[in-house]
Amino acid sequence: MKFLKSPLVAALAVGFCASAFAQQPVANPAELGFAPDRLERITKAFQGWVDAGQIPGAVVLIARKDKIAYLNAVGFRDREAKAPMASDSIFRIASMTKPIVSVGAMILAEEGKLDIAAPVAQYLPEFKEVKVRVEKGDASGNKEVAMVAPTKPMTVQDLLRHTAGLVYTAPFGKGPVAELYQKAGILSRDVTLAETTAKIAALPLAYQPGEVWEYSAATDVLGRVIEVVSGMELDQYLYERVTKPLGMSATGFWVREADRGRLAEPQVVAATGKRPPAMFDATQKPKFMSGGGGMVSTAPDYLRFAEMLRHGGVLGDTRLLSPATIALMTSNALKPGIEYGPLVPLFADIHPSPAMGQGFGLGFAVRTEAGDNPLPGSPGSFYWTGAFGTMFYVDPKQQLVIIMMEQVPLPANGFYRHAIRYLAYQAMTELN
């Protein structure tokens, strides 16, 4: 385990000059409120899972009070190639793309270029005639399908909080509209973002906008809104307005040739002798820039993004958003009594429901209650995960950031997402 003594961590400290990270490396985690022997449990746990063949490898990063308390790479970046994991290995972050895109949208809102209360059709005219699929039953129990007009327009805010009436294809989405998405090839990497949103707009909504929270392709549509408003392709916009200003040098929609030796890969599935088919080829530039799940990143890169959020929109001398905007994004945006789509089994601990002591803000889940949820954390925390095994968690009250990066697809990765939360919090010897 590395307690800020490795060359990489020293380089990180130098790279954070003129920022809140411009601190001397801390050799003793006790100064940050951690017990070193308890932090060692993280190393032992992840190494045990690697040795048992459960995961190929992982990078775990824990920061507190603007300093890195724990950064460790265990196992293999590519088990089959016997390539060791490194702290700067690059991972497919899947839905951890969503918070980055959401920040990109809010930058435009702060500039007066994007109104998040406005109808999506104001920016994407193809959504003007969208209908809602409803099933009506008669006295005999027979069901009839009808396409009806929305009772209110789908707004940009609905896209940000997943209440737009959109869905995902399987395994996330279920039901007739999800099946239509599947048949239409929604989210194919071989179709452009503009073409994808046109396909989505030609299909019905599964719910009336604003009435149901269902995890969906909403952030992909939001990415297209960004393109139209900014006049730039999504990858270029996010590079110029988010990742480059924050110094996130390895974060983008594909891995450049010079960095391909850093790409982490899932291990071969014993039953098939092949890698999981869900993992896309991250070495090739896609036609489809998926704002909902197409980016790659590293643990140190994502730390910079998470710390920007924790510090109210600023990292050092670089301010992306105002504290007021961050406060809005990290507040529960779901109305009381909202319904939820059929995704509870897949989400469990991160489901944004009152029963789990959580809600959903503009781009990620937010903790609303100290209890209810089985995992440790403070009210006001915000977080999200990726389908390929990545997660980030920000606890502003404890001045804490937790990042885990691995390439283990659903549903197996949920266990490790739970474990790192317990492992991180159990190592803390003092709470704010």
CORKACOR-V840279 format. One record per pair of residues at least 4 apart in sequence whose ideal C-beta (glycine too) atoms are under 7 Angstrom apart, sorted by the first residue. I is the first residue (numbers start at 1). J is the second residue. D is the distance in Angstrom with one decimal. If there is no record, write none. Layout:
<<I;J;D> <I;J;D>>
//
This chain:
<<1;39;6.6> <1;40;6.1> <1;43;4.6> <1;70;6.7> <1;72;5.0> <2;6;4.2> <2;9;5.9> <2;71;5.3> <2;72;5.8> <3;27;5.9> <3;29;5.7> <4;9;4.8> <4;25;3.9> <4;26;5.3> <4;27;6.4> <4;68;5.6> <5;9;6.8> <5;25;6.7> <5;27;6.3> <6;10;6.9> <7;11;6.2> <8;12;6.5> <8;87;4.8> <8;88;6.3> <9;13;6.6> <9;25;6.3> <9;68;5.9> <9;71;5.6> <10;14;6.7> <10;25;5.9> <11;15;6.0> <12;16;6.3> <12;68;6.7> <12;300;5.7> <13;21;6.4> <13;23;6.8> <13;25;5.3> <15;247;6.5> <16;21;2.8> <16;22;5.8> <17;22;4.9> <18;22;6.2> <18;316;4.8> <18;317;5.3> <19;315;5.4> <19;316;2.7> <20;66;4.2> <20;307;6.9> <20;311;6.3> <20;316;6.5> <21;66;5.8> <23;66;6.4> <23;67;5.5> <26;31;5.6> <26;32;6.5> <26;67;5.2> <29;34;3.9> <29;36;5.4> <29;39;5.9> <29;69;4.7> <29;70;6.9> <30;34;6.6> <30;36;6.8> <32;64;4.6> <32;65;5.6> <32;67;6.0> <32;69;4.7> <33;64;6.5> <33;428;5.5> <33;429;5.6> <33;430;4.3> <34;39;5.5> <34;69;5.2> <34;427;5.0> <34;428;5.9> <34;429;6.5> <35;39;6.8> <35;427;5.7> <35;429;5.1> <36;40;6.6> <38;426;6.0> <38;427;3.9> <39;70;5.2> <39;427;4.7> <40;44;6.3> <41;45;6.0> <41;423;5.9> <41;427;7.0> <42;46;6.4> <42;60;5.9> <42;70;6.5> <42;423;4.7> <43;47;5.9> <43;72;5.7> <43;74;6.7> <44;48;6.1> <45;49;6.7> <45;419;6.5> <45;423;6.2> <46;50;6.5> <46;58;5.3> <46;60;6.5> <46;74;4.6> <47;51;6.2> <47;74;5.1> <48;52;6.2> <49;54;4.3> <49;55;4.9> <50;55;5.9> <50;57;5.9> <50;74;5.7> <50;75;3.6> <55;75;6.6> <55;406;5.6> <55;408;5.2> <55;416;6.9> <56;75;5.7> <56;76;4.8> <56;79;4.2> <56;266;6.5> <56;267;4.0> <56;407;6.7> <57;74;5.7> <57;75;2.7> <57;76;4.5> <57;77;6.2> <57;85;3.7> <57;406;6.9> <58;74;5.7> <58;75;6.3> <58;85;7.0> <58;404;6.4> <58;405;6.4> <58;406;4.0> <59;73;4.9> <59;85;6.4> <59;87;5.8> <59;89;6.1> <59;299;4.5> <59;405;4.4> <60;70;6.7> <60;72;5.6> <60;404;5.4> <60;420;6.4> <61;68;6.7> <61;70;6.9> <61;71;4.9> <61;299;4.4> <61;303;5.9> <61;403;4.4> <62;69;5.0> <62;70;4.2> <62;402;5.5> <62;424;5.4> <63;67;6.4> <63;68;4.9> <63;69;6.4> <63;303;6.0> <63;401;4.5> <64;69;5.3> <64;399;5.5> <64;400;5.1> <65;399;4.8> <71;87;5.7> <73;85;4.2> <73;86;5.3> <73;87;4.6> <73;89;6.7> <74;85;6.2> <75;85;5.2> <76;82;6.8> <76;83;6.1> <76;84;6.1> <76;85;5.8> <77;83;4.7> <77;84;6.3> <77;85;4.7> <77;86;6.5> <77;89;4.9> <77;264;4.8> <77;265;7.0> <78;83;4.2> <78;265;4.5> <79;267;4.4> <80;267;6.8> <80;268;5.9> <85;89;5.6> <85;264;6.9> <86;262;6.9> <87;299;6.7> <87;300;7.0> <88;262;6.4> <88;298;5.3> <88;300;6.2> <89;262;5.4> <89;264;4.6> <89;298;6.6> <90;250;5.4> <90;255;5.6> <90;259;6.2> <90;262;4.7> <90;263;5.0> <90;264;6.5> <90;296;5.2> <90;298;5.6> <91;264;5.0> <91;296;6.4> <91;297;6.5> <91;390;5.7> <91;405;4.5> <91;407;6.1> <92;279;6.5> <92;280;6.9> <92;282;5.4> <92;296;5.5> <92;388;4.9> <92;407;6.7> <93;97;6.1> <93;295;5.5> <93;296;6.4> <93;297;4.9> <93;386;4.8> <93;390;4.8> <94;293;4.5> <94;386;3.4> <94;387;4.4> <94;388;4.8> <94;390;6.7> <95;292;6.6> <95;293;5.1> <95;384;6.2> <95;385;6.6> <95;386;4.9> <95;387;6.1> <96;302;7.0> <96;384;6.0> <96;386;4.5> <96;390;5.4> <96;392;6.3> <97;101;6.1> <97;290;6.8> <97;291;6.3> <97;292;6.4> <97;293;5.4> <97;294;5.8> <97;295;4.1> <98;102;6.1> <98;219;4.5> <98;292;5.9> <98;363;5.6> <98;384;6.5> <99;103;6.4> <99;363;4.5> <99;364;5.1> <99;384;6.0> <100;104;6.6> <100;238;6.3> <100;242;5.9> <100;295;6.5> <100;305;6.6> <101;105;6.6> <101;219;5.4> <101;222;6.0> <101;223;5.5> <101;291;4.0> <102;106;6.5> <102;160;5.7> <102;329;6.9> <102;362;5.6> <102;363;2.9> <103;107;6.6> <103;242;5.8> <103;320;6.4> <103;321;6.6> <104;226;5.6> <104;237;6.3> <104;238;5.4> <104;241;6.0> <104;242;5.5> <105;109;6.5> <105;114;6.3> <105;160;6.8> <105;222;5.7> <105;225;7.0> <105;226;5.8> <106;110;6.3> <106;321;5.8> <106;325;5.3> <106;329;6.5> <106;362;7.0> <107;111;6.7> <107;241;5.5> <107;320;6.2> <107;321;6.5> <108;113;4.5> <108;114;3.8> <108;226;6.7> <108;229;5.4> <108;230;6.5> <109;114;4.7> <109;116;5.4> <110;321;6.4> <110;322;6.5> <110;325;6.0> <113;229;5.4> <114;156;6.7> <114;229;5.1> <115;156;7.0> <116;155;7.0> <116;156;4.3> <116;157;4.7> <116;160;6.5> <117;155;6.0> <117;157;6.1> <118;122;4.7> <118;155;6.4> <118;156;6.0> <119;153;3.6> <119;154;6.6> <119;155;5.9> <120;124;5.6> <120;127;5.0> <120;154;4.9> <120;155;6.5> <120;156;6.1> <120;159;6.5> <120;221;6.8> <120;225;6.8> <121;125;6.0> <121;127;4.3> <121;128;4.4> <121;153;6.5> <123;225;4.8> <123;228;5.1> <123;229;6.2> <124;197;6.1> <124;201;6.9> <124;224;6.3> <124;225;6.4> <124;228;6.6> <126;197;6.9> <126;198;5.3> <126;201;3.9> <127;154;6.6> <127;201;4.8> <130;150;6.9> <130;201;5.9> <130;205;6.1> <131;147;4.0> <131;148;6.3> <131;149;6.5> <131;204;5.1> <132;148;5.3> <132;150;5.6> <132;165;6.4> <132;204;6.2> <132;205;4.6> <132;207;6.9> <132;208;5.6> <133;145;6.5> <133;147;6.1> <133;176;6.6> <133;177;5.8> <133;204;3.9> <133;205;6.8> <133;206;6.3> <134;146;5.4> <134;148;5.6> <135;143;5.0> <135;145;5.7> <136;143;7.0> <136;144;5.1> <136;146;5.9> <137;141;6.1> <137;142;6.6> <137;143;5.1> <138;142;5.1> <147;204;5.8> <150;154;6.6> <150;205;6.9> <150;208;6.1> <150;209;5.5> <151;208;5.3> <152;209;5.7> <152;210;6.0> <153;209;6.6> <154;158;5.2> <154;164;4.8> <154;165;6.2> <154;209;4.1> <156;160;6.6> <156;225;6.3> <157;161;6.3> <158;163;4.6> <158;164;4.0> <158;209;5.3> <158;210;6.0> <159;164;5.3> <159;218;4.3> <159;219;6.8> <159;221;5.6> <159;222;4.3> <160;222;6.6> <160;362;4.1> <160;363;6.1> <161;333;4.4> <161;334;6.6> <161;360;5.4> <161;362;6.1> <162;213;5.6> <162;214;6.3> <162;215;5.6> <162;216;5.6> <162;218;5.2> <162;360;6.5> <163;209;6.7> <163;210;5.2> <163;212;6.7> <163;213;5.6> <164;209;5.7> <164;216;6.7> <164;218;4.8> <165;205;3.3> <165;206;5.8> <165;207;4.4> <165;208;6.3> <165;209;4.9> <166;200;6.8> <166;205;6.6> <166;216;4.0> <166;217;5.3> <166;218;5.1> <166;221;6.9> <167;173;4.1> <167;177;5.1> <167;178;4.8> <167;181;6.3> <167;206;4.9> <167;214;5.9> <167;216;5.0> <168;172;3.8> <168;173;3.8> <168;178;6.6> <168;215;6.3> <168;216;5.3> <168;217;5.9> <169;173;5.4> <169;178;5.7> <169;181;4.5> <169;182;4.5> <169;186;6.1> <169;187;6.9> <170;174;6.9> <170;178;6.3> <170;182;6.3> <172;215;5.9> <172;343;6.4> <172;346;6.5> <173;178;3.3> <173;181;6.5> <174;178;5.5> <174;342;4.8> <175;206;6.4> <175;342;6.9> <176;180;6.7> <177;181;6.7> <177;203;6.7> <177;204;6.1> <177;206;4.0> <178;182;6.6> <179;183;6.5> <180;184;6.2> <180;203;5.1> <181;186;4.2> <181;203;6.7> <184;199;5.2> <184;203;6.5> <185;191;6.9> <186;196;6.5> <186;199;6.0> <186;200;6.2> <186;217;6.4> <187;196;6.7> <187;217;6.4> <187;220;6.7> <187;290;6.4> <188;288;6.4> <189;280;6.0> <189;286;4.2> <189;287;6.6> <189;288;4.9> <190;287;5.5> <190;288;7.0> <191;195;4.8> <191;196;5.4> <191;287;6.1> <191;288;5.4> <192;196;6.8> <192;287;5.1> <192;288;6.2> <193;197;6.5> <193;223;6.0> <193;224;5.2> <193;227;6.5> <193;234;6.2> <193;288;5.9> <193;289;5.3> <194;198;6.5> <194;224;6.4> <195;199;6.5> <196;200;6.5> <196;220;6.4> <196;288;6.0> <197;201;6.2> <197;221;5.4> <197;224;4.3> <198;202;6.6> <200;217;6.2> <200;221;6.3> <205;209;7.0> <206;214;6.9> <207;211;5.5> <207;212;4.0> <207;214;6.9> <211;339;6.4> <212;338;6.9> <212;339;4.6> <212;340;6.7> <212;341;5.7> <213;334;5.9> <213;338;5.6> <213;340;5.2> <213;341;6.7> <213;352;6.4> <213;360;6.4> <214;341;2.9> <214;343;6.5> <215;343;5.5> <217;221;6.4> <217;292;5.8> <218;222;6.3> <219;223;6.6> <219;291;4.8> <219;292;4.1> <220;290;5.7> <220;291;5.0> <220;292;4.3> <221;225;6.7> <222;226;6.6> <222;291;5.8> <223;227;6.7> <223;234;4.6> <223;289;6.5> <223;291;2.7> <224;228;6.5> <225;229;6.1> <226;230;5.7> <226;234;5.9> <226;237;5.9> <227;232;6.6> <227;233;6.1> <227;234;5.4> <230;237;4.9> <232;236;4.9> <232;237;4.2> <233;237;6.8> <233;289;6.6> <234;238;6.2> <234;289;4.3> <234;291;6.0> <235;239;6.3> <235;252;6.5> <235;253;4.8> <235;289;5.0> <236;240;6.2> <237;241;5.8> <238;242;4.9> <238;243;5.9> <239;243;5.4> <239;244;5.4> <239;252;6.7> <240;244;6.0> <241;245;7.0> <242;246;6.4> <242;320;6.6> <243;248;4.0> <243;251;4.7> <243;252;6.9> <245;318;5.0> <245;320;6.6> <246;304;4.8> <246;305;6.0> <246;308;6.0> <246;315;5.8> <246;318;6.3> <247;304;5.9> <248;297;6.9> <248;301;4.1> <248;304;5.7> <248;305;6.3> <249;301;7.0> <250;259;6.3> <250;297;6.4> <250;298;4.8> <250;301;5.3> <251;295;6.3> <251;296;6.8> <251;297;4.2> <251;301;4.8> <252;295;6.5> <252;296;6.4> <253;286;6.3> <253;289;5.3> <253;294;5.2> <253;295;5.7> <254;282;5.9> <254;283;6.6> <254;284;6.1> <254;285;4.8> <254;286;6.6> <254;296;6.9> <255;259;5.2> <255;260;5.5> <255;263;5.1> <255;282;5.1> <255;283;5.3> <255;296;5.7> <260;283;5.4> <263;282;6.0> <263;283;6.8> <264;407;5.0> <265;275;6.7> <265;407;6.2> <266;275;5.3> <266;276;5.1> <266;279;5.4> <266;407;4.3> <266;408;6.6> <266;409;6.6> <268;273;6.1> <268;274;6.2> <268;275;5.8> <269;274;6.3> <269;276;6.1> <275;279;6.1> <276;409;4.8> <278;409;5.1> <279;388;6.6> <279;407;6.9> <279;409;7.0> <282;296;5.3> <286;294;6.5> <289;294;6.0> <290;294;3.1> <293;387;7.0> <297;301;4.8> <297;302;5.1> <298;302;6.9> <299;303;6.4> <299;403;4.9> <299;405;5.0> <302;306;6.1> <302;392;5.9> <302;403;5.5> <303;307;6.0> <303;401;6.2> <303;403;6.0> <304;308;6.5> <304;315;6.0> <305;309;6.9> <306;310;6.3> <306;392;5.4> <306;394;5.3> <306;401;4.7> <306;403;6.8> <307;311;6.0> <307;315;5.8> <307;401;6.3> <308;313;6.5> <308;314;6.5> <308;315;4.3> <308;320;6.1> <309;326;6.1> <309;394;6.1> <310;394;5.2> <310;396;5.7> <310;401;6.5> <311;315;6.4> <312;323;3.7> <312;326;5.0> <313;319;5.9> <313;320;5.5> <313;321;3.4> <313;322;5.6> <313;323;6.1> <313;325;6.3> <313;326;4.8> <314;318;6.7> <314;319;4.3> <321;325;4.4> <321;326;5.7> <323;327;6.2> <324;328;6.6> <325;329;6.3> <326;330;6.1> <327;331;6.4> <328;362;6.5> <329;361;5.1> <329;362;4.2> <329;363;6.0> <330;361;5.2> <330;366;5.7> <330;382;4.8> <331;361;5.7> <331;366;6.7> <332;359;2.9> <332;360;6.8> <332;361;6.5> <332;366;5.5> <332;368;5.5> <333;360;6.2> <333;361;5.4> <333;362;6.0> <334;338;4.9> <334;352;6.5> <334;359;5.1> <334;360;5.5> <340;344;6.9> <340;353;6.0> <343;347;5.5> <344;351;5.6> <346;410;6.9> <347;351;3.9> <348;414;6.6> <349;373;6.5> <349;374;6.5> <349;375;5.5> <349;418;6.2> <350;365;5.3> <350;385;6.1> <351;356;5.1> <351;358;6.9> <352;358;4.8> <352;359;5.1> <352;360;3.9> <352;365;4.9> <353;358;6.6> <355;372;6.6> <356;372;5.9> <356;373;5.1> <357;367;6.4> <357;368;5.8> <357;369;3.4> <357;371;6.1> <357;372;3.1> <357;373;4.4> <358;365;5.4> <358;366;6.6> <358;367;5.7> <358;368;5.9> <358;373;6.3> <359;366;5.3> <359;368;5.1> <360;365;5.6> <360;366;6.7> <361;366;4.7> <361;382;6.3> <364;382;5.2> <364;383;6.1> <364;384;4.1> <365;382;6.7> <365;383;5.8> <365;384;6.1> <366;382;4.8> <367;377;5.3> <367;378;6.7> <367;379;5.4> <367;380;6.4> <367;381;4.2> <368;379;6.1> <369;379;6.1> <370;379;5.7> <373;377;7.0> <375;418;6.2> <375;421;4.6> <376;421;6.0> <376;422;6.6> <376;425;4.0> <377;381;4.6> <377;395;5.9> <377;421;7.0> <378;395;5.1> <378;397;4.1> <378;398;5.9> <380;396;5.6> <380;397;5.9> <381;393;6.5> <381;394;6.3> <381;395;4.4> <382;394;5.5> <383;391;7.0> <383;392;6.1> <383;393;4.1> <383;394;6.4> <384;392;6.7> <385;390;6.7> <385;391;4.2> <385;417;5.8> <386;390;3.9> <386;391;6.9> <387;409;6.4> <387;410;5.1> <388;407;5.5> <388;409;5.6> <389;406;4.1> <389;407;5.6> <389;408;3.9> <389;409;6.8> <389;413;4.0> <389;416;6.8> <390;404;6.6> <390;405;5.1> <390;406;7.0> <391;404;5.1> <391;417;5.0> <392;402;7.0> <392;403;5.0> <393;402;4.3> <393;421;6.7> <394;401;5.4> <395;400;4.2> <397;432;5.7> <398;431;6.4> <398;432;5.5> <399;432;6.8> <402;420;6.3> <402;421;7.0> <402;424;4.9> <404;416;6.8> <404;420;4.7> <406;413;7.0> <406;416;6.5> <408;412;5.4> <408;413;4.5> <408;416;6.8> <409;413;6.7> <413;417;6.1> <414;418;6.5> <415;419;6.2> <416;420;6.4> <418;422;6.8> <419;423;5.9> <420;424;5.9> <421;425;6.4> <422;426;5.8> <423;427;6.8>>
//
